Amino acid sequence: IGQVFAKLMSIFGKKEHKVIIVGLDNAGKITILYQFLTNEVVHTSPTISSNVEEIVLQKTHFFMWDIGGQEALRSTWSMHYANTEFIILVIDSTDRDQLLTAREELHKMLAHEALRDASVLIFANKQDMKDSTTPVEISQLLTLSAIEDHPWHIQGCCALTGEGLRAGLQWIQSRTTAN
């Protein structure tokens, strides 16, 4: 699959970018993806393997790979790393118990050679919920300040309403022109 993407990149040029969307189960990855595609809430079920969709923002094409977040699937995430320019990590801001696991998974990903040049967008999802962890708190719990070799940005959002999603995607788009 990575070779097919590389071939597409060579045909179409740098206006196309590979993005992987990862996060623990029930974080809102697929809801965010379909909010980008349709601007509406789609009833979803857990992603069993991966799902690929194309998002176009001002003539820039992003191939978004939604990768299942269940514990049994996380060991397969690295199969999708080849040619990845951007990582979107979706955090369930209401699930404080999972934040340490999310931190471990993020730092493990960033240590992978295939992701050495990837930029990271963290969506702090479910900000509309009472007692959700703020993006600043999530940044501290994920030790984002320790990430010096990858550009990163944390964006509070609500996948159900779409609030904050466009700002995150615009940050990614700004990175395509920065490189």
N, C-alpha and C positions, 0 to 999 in steps of 0.2 A: 504494500500500500504506500509506503514511504517513497518507493521508486517511481510509482505512478505520479505522485504529487511532485517529485523533483522534475519529472518530464513535463508536467503541466507548467511548472515554473519556468522551464527553459523555453517553452513555446510562447507563453504569454508575458513574460518579463516580471519586473518587480512590482507591478500593480496588484499582484495577488500575494496574500500572506497566509501562512498556516498558523492557526490559533488552536491550542488545546484548552478545553474547559474541564477542570478537575475540581474535586471537592468530595467531602465525605457524603455518605448517603443522606438523602433528604435535605440537602443544603439549598436546592432550588436551581440546579444547573440547567435542566431541561426547560423549566419555566422561563428562565432568563433567555435561553436560546430562542424559544418560540415567541417571546416578547419582542426580540429583535426582528424576527421574521414576519410576524403578523400583527404586532401591536395589540395583542389581546391574550388573555389567559387561556391556556389550553390544558385540559385535564390530562395528566400524565401518569405514567407508571415508571418504576425504576428502569434505568438504562441497564440492559443486561451485558452489553459489550461496548459498542460505540455507535455514534450517530454523527453524520457529517451533513452540514448545511452551509450554504453560501450566503453571506451577508454583504451587501454592497453599500458603501457609504461614500458619496461624492467620488464616484469612479474608482474607488479603491475596493478591491474584492478580498474578503476575508473568508477563508475556508475554516469553519468552526467545527472542531472535533469534540463532541460531548462524550466523555469517557466515564463509564459507570464507576460509582464511588463506594460500592459495598466493599467491605474488608477483603473478601475473597478475590475481588477484581483488581485491587490496588497494585498487586505484584505484576499486572500486565500493562500498567500505565506506560512503562518504558518502551514498549513496542511501538508507541505512537510518537516518540520524541523526535525522530529524524525530521530535519527541515523545519522544526517548530521555531517560529520567531517570537510568539507571544504565548504566555501562560495566563489563563484566567482561573484564579482560585476562588471558588465560591464558598463563603463561610456562612453557616447558619448562626446568626448573631444571638439566637435564643438558647443555643445548646452549649453552655459553658463547659460541660464535661468533655466535649469533643475538641475543644480548642488546642489542647496539648497534642492530641493525635494529629490535628491539622498542621500544627507547627512542625512535628516530626516529618510528616509527608512532604511538606513544602521544602524543608531544608535537604531532605533526601533527593528530591527532584533537582534542586538547584546544584547539587554536587555532581549530577550526571553530565558526562562530557557532551552529549548531544544537545544539551540545553545551555551550554556555556555562554551563548550570545543572546539568550531569550530575555525579553522584558516581561515583568510580572504585574498583572493587575489583580488586586484582591477586591472582590465584591463582598462587602459586609452586608449580606442579605437579611431581610426580615426586620429592617429598622423601624417598621411601622408597629411592631409588636411591643407590648408593655414589657419593661425590664430587659429589653435587648441590650447586648453589650455594644458600646459605642465603637466607632471606627478607631478612635484613639486608644481605647482599652485593647481592642483586638490587635492593633499594631504593636502594642507593648507585649501582649501575650504571645504573639507570633515572633517576637524579637526581630521585627523588620529593620530596625536601625542597624542590626548586625550585617545586613545584606548590602555589601559594598560593590560587588562585581556584577550586579544586575540592576538595571533601572526598575523601580517599582513604584506603584501608586495604590493607595487604598481608597475605595469609594463606597460610601454608604449607599444602600439601595433597597428597593422593595420590588421584587420580581413580579408580584401580582399587579401593581399599578404601573410599573415601568420607571418609577422615580429613581433617578441616579444612573440608570443604565446608559443613556445616551452620553452622559458626561464621561463615563468609563470608556466607552467605545471611542469617543473623541480623543481621550488620552492615548489610546492605542494608535489611532490614526496619526496623531502628532509624532509618535515614535517612528512611524514609517518614513516621515520626511526628515527626521533627525539623524537617521542612519545613512 
